[in-house]
Amino acid sequence: MEYLNKKIIRSDEEQKKIINRLNRIKGQINGIEKMVNNGSCCNDILIQTAAVEKSMKSLANFILQNHLYRCVAEDLEQGNLDVIDELISLFKRFNN
């Protein structure tokens, strides 16, 4: 899959937003680990895992939005219709 090897230069603002979100997700996961080690009840742990899942989906949607506006738009402007197959593959991954 060719698109796996593509490189993108993100703006400082976009990079900062992604890193901040990833750091929050790491914090959530570390919190879950502490909950498990401290014997927290299953309900509380499940609530936190749902929060991590929501955070991951939010991050993925942010990256996807930027991908569509920047990468896909540029490819389509240049006549690269292969980007449509890449998008279909991405959407299939999101739906599984």
N, C-alpha and C positions, 0 to 999 in steps of 0.2 A: 504494500500500500504506500504509494508515493507520498501522500499527505502526512504520514508519520514523520518524515524527515524534513519537513519544511521548518524554517526558522522565521520568527516574527519579532520585530522590534516594537515593544509596547511603550506607550508614553509613561513617563515617570508616575503620573497620577494613576493610570490603570495598573501599573506594576504594584504601586503602594496599596491600592484597594485589594488586589488579589492576595498579596502577602498578609495584609491585616486580617482578611477573612480566614486565610489558612492558619494564622496564629490563633485566632479565636477557636477554630475547629480543633486544633491541637490541645488548647486549654480544656475544651469540652471533653475530649477523649481522655485526657489526663484525669479530669474530674470523675469520669466513669470508672477509671481504673482504681482511684482512691475509694470510690463507693463500694466497689467489689471487695477490695482489701479490708474495708471497714465493716463489711457484712450488711450493707444497706439492703433494704427490701427490694424484691424484684420489680415491683411497680415503679419505684423511684428510678431504678436503673433503666427500665424500659422507657420511661418518660425522657430521660436524658439521651438515650440512643435515638429516639424519635427526633429530638432537637438537633442532634448531629446530622441525621439524615436530611432534615429540612435545611440546615446550614449548607450541606454539600450540594443539594439541589439548587439553592440560591446562588452559590458560587458558580456552578455549572451554567446556570441561566445567564449570569453576568458575562461569563466568558463566551458563551454562545452568541449573545447579543452583539458583543464587540466583534466576534468572528464574522457574523453576517454583515455588519455595517462596513467592516474594513476589508477583510480577506476575500469574502465571497463577492462583494461588490467590485473589488479590483479585478478579480478573476473574470467575472462576467463582462466587465468593461473591456477587457483584453480579449474577449471571445473564447475564453477557456470554459467550455461547457462541461468538462470533466468534474468541475466543482459540484455540479448537481449530483453526480454519483457519490461524491464524498459526503454531501449533506444527507442523502438518503441513508448512507451507512451510519452517520452520526445519529440520525433520528431513530433508526432501528435499535441502536445501543441504548438510547434513552428510554425506549419503550419495553425493554427486557428487564 
